[in-house]
Amino acid sequence: MTYPRVLVWTPTLYELGFKQHHIDGEALAVQASLQAAGYDSVLLDAYYRGRPAASLAAALADGEPFDVVVAHLFTSDTYGPRLRAIADELRDARRGHGVTVIGFGPLAVSAADDLAAHGAVDEIVAAAAYATALPGQLSVARRRSDDPVQALVDHLGRHLAVHTPLDNLGEADLGYRPDAVVSVTASRGCRSRCKFCAYNADLPGGGWVDLPIRAAVADIAFLHQRLGATAFAFTDSDFGGTQPDCTRRAAELRAAVRDAGLSGAVTFAISVRPETLTAASIEMLAEAGVRTMLIGVESFNPDTLHRLYGKRQDLAHLQHVVAVADAAGVTVVGSYILWHPWQTLPGLAAEIAALDEFGRYRVPQFMARSRLHVVPGTVIERQIRNAGLLDERPFHRAFRIADPAAAALNADLQHWFTTNAAPVIDGLHERQPEVFHQIGALKTAEWAWLTGQVTDRLQTATHG
């Protein structure tokens, strides 16, 4: 069988300049996996800082032709206008250069219908269950097993269940700035089943795949030596898995970092569910070099957490985790969903008070953007559609708020953000001095405006 020539493309996923300072470790792993399997593959990373990155169109037009583009689409936050723009580039690549486009990553699977209807992709990769796992447009007959494209799709599907070492990558794959944040993978999927989440979309049947910590640390040691990189982020949606697994993995990470001679030389960020953490595991993670833990708080309303989001979270344990992390020198950063279709004015008042007690500074989102992100294929998308509150079109899912008072305040907050914050944010970039101070000042101003509005409007509604 003749192997196709492959271009692995990781597009710009974030629109804001100061968020574009990372290395897509999963794309590196795909590239390493293809090269190890004998493919002639080239990595085109939009975040490549060694030299100006060519556009997808320029890369396809330059030099020896490619047969296949593997597009890595990993973050659901990209669903919307940014994904539409990426789809335009992929459609133009298929039409103008005759390449086969393979979508890879959870966003590619959850948005498969949109991508296929747009003419952006030919195939989508899902682990071990390709044809039967995909929705509508891509539920097509499997290619012949000796078809080179099918062989490539199968290879990428198997890649999702294993760790691929990065030590076969060469200079052409590693031209990044040493101060970039490098992502690495030590597990895939998530044991939780939150109704709004699509990060298990490429793992049909769900589940959590525990990859070896020591292998991930070997990759980190390699990248530290080759790039001089010192800041790493585990791309795992669920670093711990279960409480016993998290304790074991924390101990393994601490030991592997020590054995690799990296203690004090590198730092880490992880995404973790607080119910998997204990005081002992937090302390071991801190000793390993973990400095930031990203936690999906989502709501301080237990009913919203359980009934709407399908999220099981012990809020008292969360507060315990935060206190232990603070003492250990680990910063807890929480995601929060303030706006959803069933939010009410009294509900806003209660959640804002709880956020204030938790520490507004722990939640990085602007409150205007602290809203439910509706992604195709999720349980909550179906629930909102069934309630008649979903606005739906290609590359667009949005909700309407049922409560008129909450809807009016949301509209006014969006106007405040568009008028006061967005023009400043649009002009910021990571290299500008005081960029994060400016962002912080805007968040403080937004919080003051919102809390004042909630108090005033609730008093008016109560007393007339």
C-alpha distance (Angstrom), angle and dihedral (degrees) to the residues before:
residue distance angle dihedral
M1 . . .
T2 3.81 . .
Y3 3.78 113.1 .
P4 3.82 115.7 -132.8
R5 3.78 119.9 -124.4
V6 3.80 107.2 -109.5
L7 3.78 134.9 -153.2
V8 3.82 112.0 -161.3
W9 3.80 105.8 -154.0
T10 3.78 125.3 -168.1
P11 3.81 105.8 -177.0
T12 3.77 128.4 -156.1
L13 3.80 103.2 -82.9
Y14 3.79 101.6 178.1
E15 3.77 121.8 64.0
L16 3.81 96.1 -156.7
G17 3.79 116.8 85.8
F18 3.79 96.3 -142.1
K19 3.82 90.9 58.9
Q20 3.80 94.4 58.0
H21 3.76 100.1 86.3
H22 3.78 105.5 105.5
I23 3.79 143.9 89.0
D24 3.81 118.4 -123.0
G25 3.79 100.7 -128.5
E26 3.80 93.6 -177.1
A27 3.80 89.7 58.6
L28 3.81 88.0 50.3
A29 3.81 88.6 52.1
V30 3.81 92.1 50.2
Q31 3.79 89.8 50.1
A32 3.81 91.6 48.5
S33 3.80 91.0 47.7
L34 3.79 93.3 51.3
Q35 3.78 93.4 47.2
A36 3.80 91.6 48.5
A37 3.83 88.9 52.4
G38 3.82 92.0 53.3
Y39 3.81 101.1 -100.8
D40 3.79 120.9 144.9
S41 3.78 95.8 -127.9
V42 3.78 135.8 164.7
L43 3.82 126.7 -160.9
L44 3.80 117.4 -136.2
D45 3.79 106.6 -173.7
A46 3.80 117.4 -178.5
Y47 3.82 87.7 -151.0
Y48 3.81 93.6 54.3
R49 3.81 106.0 132.6
G50 3.77 101.5 -179.8
R51 3.78 90.5 85.5
P52 3.79 135.0 -9.4
A53 3.80 107.8 -67.6
A54 3.76 116.6 -121.9
S55 3.78 117.9 -128.8
L56 3.77 118.6 -109.1
A57 3.81 90.7 -105.3
A58 3.81 91.9 50.1
A59 3.80 92.5 48.1
L60 3.81 91.6 51.6
A61 3.79 92.5 47.8
D62 3.80 95.2 48.1
G63 3.79 122.1 85.3
E64 3.79 127.7 -39.8
P65 3.82 111.4 16.9
F66 3.80 123.7 -110.1
D67 3.78 124.4 -134.4
V68 3.81 99.6 -160.7
V69 3.80 137.1 27.1
V70 3.82 115.9 -155.6
A71 3.81 106.2 -160.0
H72 3.80 114.2 -159.4
L73 3.82 109.2 -146.9
F74 3.78 108.1 172.0
T75 3.80 111.2 150.6
S76 3.79 123.4 71.9
D77 3.81 88.8 -155.4
T78 3.79 86.2 77.9
Y79 3.80 93.1 64.8
G80 3.80 106.8 115.4
P81 3.84 131.5 36.7
R82 3.81 94.0 -7.0
L83 3.80 93.0 53.5
R84 3.82 89.3 46.8
A85 3.82 89.5 56.2
I86 3.82 91.0 48.4
A87 3.81 89.1 49.2
D88 3.81 89.3 53.4
E89 3.80 90.4 55.2
L90 3.80 92.2 48.3
R91 3.81 93.2 47.4
D92 3.81 89.8 50.6
A93 3.81 89.4 49.9
R94 3.81 92.0 53.0
R95 3.80 93.3 46.6
G96 3.79 99.1 38.6
H97 3.80 101.3 38.0
G98 3.79 104.5 22.6
V99 3.78 93.7 -125.7
T100 3.79 124.5 153.3
V101 3.80 110.8 -121.5
I102 3.81 120.6 -146.8
G103 3.79 117.5 -168.9
F104 3.81 114.3 -144.9
G105 3.80 129.2 -174.1
P106 3.81 136.0 45.0
L107 3.81 94.5 -73.4
A108 3.81 90.7 54.3
V109 3.80 89.6 55.8
S110 3.81 98.3 42.8
A111 3.83 91.4 46.7
A112 3.82 94.5 39.5
D113 3.81 94.7 120.5
D114 3.79 93.7 51.6
L115 3.79 92.8 46.0
A116 3.80 94.1 47.5
A117 3.82 94.8 45.5
H118 3.81 88.4 50.9
G119 3.79 91.2 53.9
A120 3.80 91.5 -117.3
V121 3.82 102.0 124.3
D122 3.79 141.7 32.3
E123 3.80 98.7 -168.6
I124 3.80 139.5 14.9
V125 3.80 125.1 -151.1
A126 3.79 120.9 -131.4
A127 3.77 125.4 165.1
A128 3.80 114.3 -90.3
A129 3.83 96.9 -35.7
Y130 3.77 105.7 68.1
A131 3.81 109.0 155.7
T132 3.79 100.3 30.8
A133 3.80 96.6 45.6
L134 3.78 100.2 58.0
P135 3.80 128.1 89.9
G136 3.83 131.3 -122.0
Q137 3.78 111.7 -48.8
L138 3.81 96.7 38.2
S139 3.80 101.1 41.6
V140 3.77 89.5 110.0
A141 3.76 135.1 141.0
R142 3.76 115.4 -75.2
R143 3.80 116.4 -107.4
R144 3.79 120.6 -114.7
S145 3.79 112.0 -75.6
D146 3.81 90.3 -119.2
D147 3.81 92.3 52.6
P148 3.84 106.6 115.3
V149 3.80 92.8 -137.5
Q150 3.81 92.5 50.2
A151 3.79 89.5 48.8
L152 3.81 89.0 53.0
V153 3.82 92.1 48.1
D154 3.81 90.2 49.9
H155 3.80 91.0 48.7
L156 3.81 91.7 52.2
G157 3.81 90.7 47.4
R158 3.79 91.0 54.2
H159 3.80 89.4 47.2
L160 3.82 89.2 66.0
A161 3.80 91.7 66.6
V162 3.81 99.2 47.6
H163 3.77 141.6 52.5
T164 3.79 116.3 -109.3
P165 3.82 116.0 -156.8
L166 3.79 115.3 -129.4
D167 3.79 98.1 -151.0
N168 3.81 94.1 101.8
L169 3.82 92.1 64.1
G170 3.78 115.7 112.9
E171 3.80 137.3 -152.4
A172 3.79 92.9 -81.4
D173 3.80 89.7 60.9
L174 3.80 97.7 44.4
G175 3.80 109.3 49.7
Y176 3.78 96.3 130.2
R177 3.78 133.7 132.8
P178 3.81 112.9 -96.7
D179 3.83 91.9 -128.8
A180 3.80 93.8 60.0
V181 3.80 120.9 111.8
V182 3.81 109.5 -113.2
S183 3.80 121.2 -150.8
V184 3.79 121.5 -146.4
T185 3.80 132.8 178.8
A186 3.79 126.8 -124.9
S187 3.81 99.1 158.0
R188 3.79 139.6 7.2
G189 3.76 131.8 -139.5
C190 3.80 128.7 7.8
R191 3.78 134.3 -96.4
S192 3.79 90.7 -141.9
R193 3.81 122.0 84.3
C194 3.80 104.5 -150.3
K195 3.80 109.9 177.7
F196 3.81 94.5 -131.5
C197 3.80 98.2 47.7
A198 3.82 126.8 101.9
Y199 3.81 99.0 175.9
N200 3.79 91.8 107.4
A201 3.80 92.2 51.4
D202 3.82 94.8 106.7
L203 3.81 92.2 48.6
P204 3.83 102.5 70.1
G205 3.76 112.0 -148.8
G206 3.79 90.9 24.0
G207 3.74 122.0 -115.4
W208 3.76 136.3 138.7
V209 3.79 121.9 -94.1
D210 3.81 113.0 -149.9
L211 3.81 109.4 -151.0
P212 3.81 121.7 -167.6
I213 3.81 113.8 -84.0
R214 3.79 93.5 -153.6
A215 3.80 90.9 56.3
A216 3.80 90.2 52.2
V217 3.80 90.4 49.8
A218 3.81 89.4 50.2
D219 3.82 87.2 56.9
I220 3.80 89.6 48.7
A221 3.81 91.1 51.2
F222 3.81 89.9 49.5
L223 3.82 93.3 49.4
H224 3.80 91.9 44.0
Q225 3.79 90.1 53.8
R226 3.81 96.0 43.2
L227 3.80 99.8 39.1
G228 3.76 104.8 21.9
A229 3.81 86.8 -125.1
T230 3.79 115.9 161.8
A231 3.84 103.7 172.9
F232 3.80 117.6 74.6
A233 3.79 133.3 175.1
F234 3.77 124.8 -162.1
T235 3.79 107.7 -132.4
D236 3.81 90.0 -152.0
S237 3.80 112.1 129.5
D238 3.81 87.8 -153.5
F239 3.80 112.0 24.8
G240 3.79 95.4 178.8
G241 3.79 106.8 39.2
T242 3.80 95.8 -170.7
Q243 3.78 130.9 1.8
P244 3.84 93.6 -101.1
D245 3.82 90.9 44.7
C246 3.80 91.4 49.0
T247 3.79 92.0 51.2
R248 3.80 90.7 48.9
R249 3.83 93.2 46.0
A250 3.81 92.0 47.6
A251 3.80 89.9 53.7
E252 3.81 91.2 46.2
L253 3.81 91.7 49.9
R254 3.80 92.4 50.0
A255 3.81 92.1 48.3
A256 3.81 94.9 44.1
V257 3.81 93.0 49.3
R258 3.80 90.0 49.6
D259 3.81 93.6 46.6
A260 3.81 91.3 48.9
G261 3.80 90.6 54.2
L262 3.80 91.6 -117.4
S263 3.80 99.9 120.4
G264 3.79 107.7 131.4
A265 3.81 91.7 3.7
V266 3.81 100.2 83.9
T267 3.80 136.8 33.5
F268 3.78 131.6 -156.1
A269 3.78 143.1 -151.6
I270 3.80 120.8 -157.6
S271 3.79 136.8 -173.3
V272 3.78 108.7 -135.8
R273 3.79 140.9 163.4
P274 3.81 109.7 -119.7
E275 3.80 93.0 -136.1
T276 3.82 88.4 67.3
L277 3.81 92.3 56.1
T278 3.80 131.1 89.2
A279 3.77 130.9 178.1
A280 3.81 89.2 -101.8
S281 3.81 95.0 50.8
I282 3.81 92.1 46.5
E283 3.79 90.9 52.7
M284 3.83 91.5 48.7
L285 3.80 90.9 49.0
A286 3.79 90.3 50.7
E287 3.82 90.5 50.1
A288 3.82 88.7 50.9
G289 3.80 90.8 56.7
V290 3.82 102.8 -94.8
R291 3.79 106.6 151.9
T292 3.81 101.5 165.5
M293 3.79 131.8 40.8
L294 3.80 117.6 -167.6
I295 3.80 109.7 -151.9
G296 3.79 129.2 -175.6
V297 3.80 100.7 -131.3
E298 3.84 92.0 160.3
S299 3.81 97.4 167.5
F300 3.78 143.9 5.0
N301 3.80 89.4 -151.1
P302 3.83 106.4 94.6
D303 3.80 92.2 -157.2
T304 3.80 91.6 52.9
L305 3.79 90.7 47.0
H306 3.79 95.9 51.2
R307 3.80 105.9 27.8
L308 3.80 101.6 36.2
Y309 3.79 104.2 25.9
G310 3.80 101.2 30.4
K311 3.79 88.2 -133.1
R312 3.78 122.4 146.9
Q313 3.77 108.5 -153.8
D314 3.80 131.5 154.4
L315 3.80 103.0 -142.2
A316 3.81 92.7 -164.1
H317 3.81 89.7 54.3
L318 3.80 89.3 48.4
Q319 3.80 90.1 57.6
H320 3.82 89.2 48.9
V321 3.81 90.7 51.1
V322 3.80 91.1 51.0
A323 3.80 92.6 49.8
V324 3.82 92.9 49.5
A325 3.81 91.3 45.7
D326 3.81 91.5 50.7
A327 3.79 90.1 52.1
A328 3.82 91.0 48.7
G329 3.81 94.0 50.3
V330 3.81 94.9 -108.6
T331 3.81 117.7 135.4
V332 3.80 115.3 -136.8
V333 3.80 114.0 -147.4
G334 3.78 115.7 -172.1
S335 3.76 133.2 -161.0
Y336 3.80 114.6 -142.0
I337 3.81 135.0 -169.8
L338 3.79 108.1 -151.6
W339 3.80 98.4 160.8
H340 3.79 122.0 56.6
P341 3.83 134.3 143.9
W342 3.81 94.6 -90.8
Q343 3.80 99.4 43.7
T344 3.82 116.6 132.5
L345 3.80 134.7 -164.7
P346 3.84 93.6 -109.6
G347 3.78 88.4 46.0
L348 3.80 90.3 54.0
A349 3.79 91.3 51.0
A350 3.80 92.4 52.1
E351 3.80 94.3 45.7
I352 3.80 93.7 47.0
A353 3.80 89.8 52.6
A354 3.81 90.3 49.9
L355 3.80 91.5 47.1
D356 3.78 90.1 51.6
E357 3.80 90.9 52.3
F358 3.82 91.9 45.7
G359 3.80 90.6 49.6
R360 3.79 120.6 -93.3
Y361 3.81 87.7 -141.6
R362 3.81 89.7 66.5
V363 3.82 91.5 65.2
P364 3.81 109.8 68.0
Q365 3.79 99.1 -167.9
F366 3.74 124.0 99.2
M367 3.79 106.2 -115.5
A368 3.80 89.0 -121.3
R369 3.80 87.1 61.9
S370 3.79 95.7 38.2
R371 3.77 91.2 101.3
L372 3.75 140.2 121.4
H373 3.79 110.5 -82.0
V374 3.79 106.9 -147.0
V375 3.80 111.6 -148.3
P376 3.82 125.0 -173.9
G377 3.77 116.8 -100.2
T378 3.81 96.4 25.2
V379 3.79 125.4 126.1
I380 3.77 92.9 -120.6
E381 3.81 91.4 54.2
R382 3.80 88.2 60.6
Q383 3.79 92.2 45.9
I384 3.80 93.2 51.6
R385 3.81 90.9 46.2
N386 3.80 91.1 50.6
A387 3.81 89.7 50.4
G388 3.80 90.9 54.2
L389 3.82 92.2 -118.9
L390 3.83 100.5 110.0
D391 3.81 124.7 107.1
E392 3.79 105.0 -158.7
R393 3.78 136.8 -179.1
P394 3.83 134.6 129.4
F395 3.81 111.3 -50.5
H396 3.79 90.0 -0.5
R397 3.79 132.8 96.3
A398 3.79 119.0 163.0
F399 3.79 135.4 155.6
R400 3.77 136.6 -138.4
I401 3.80 120.4 -135.5
A402 3.79 111.9 -121.5
D403 3.83 97.0 -152.4
P404 3.86 109.6 78.0
A405 3.81 95.0 -149.5
A406 3.81 93.4 50.4
A407 3.81 90.7 43.7
A408 3.82 91.3 53.0
L409 3.80 92.7 49.8
N410 3.81 91.1 47.4
A411 3.81 90.3 52.5
D412 3.80 91.4 49.6
L413 3.83 91.4 48.1
Q414 3.80 90.7 51.3
H415 3.81 88.6 51.4
W416 3.82 90.7 49.5
F417 3.79 90.7 50.5
T418 3.81 94.0 46.4
T419 3.80 91.8 48.7
N420 3.80 101.7 39.6
A421 3.81 110.5 21.6
A422 3.81 109.9 25.4
P423 3.86 96.6 62.0
V424 3.82 90.1 53.7
I425 3.81 95.2 43.7
D426 3.80 92.9 49.1
G427 3.79 89.9 60.8
L428 3.80 97.2 49.1
H429 3.79 128.4 101.3
E430 3.79 133.2 179.0
R431 3.81 93.0 -109.5
Q432 3.79 94.9 57.2
P433 3.81 115.0 102.3
E434 3.80 116.8 -111.8
V435 3.81 91.8 12.0
F436 3.78 94.6 141.6
H437 3.80 91.6 43.4
Q438 3.80 88.0 57.4
I439 3.79 91.2 48.8
G440 3.80 90.6 49.2
A441 3.80 92.3 51.0
L442 3.80 90.6 52.0
K443 3.81 91.6 50.0
T444 3.79 90.8 50.6
A445 3.81 91.0 51.0
E446 3.80 91.7 48.1
W447 3.81 92.3 49.2
A448 3.81 91.6 50.8
W449 3.81 91.5 49.6
L450 3.81 93.9 46.9
T451 3.81 97.3 45.7
G452 3.78 90.7 48.5
Q453 3.78 91.9 49.5
V454 3.81 93.4 48.8
T455 3.82 91.7 50.8
D456 3.81 94.0 46.5
R457 3.79 95.7 45.4
L458 3.79 94.3 44.9
Q459 3.82 90.5 51.5
T460 3.80 90.3 48.9
A461 3.80 91.8 49.4
T462 3.82 91.2 47.7
H463 3.80 99.8 43.6
G464 3.79 101.0 24.6
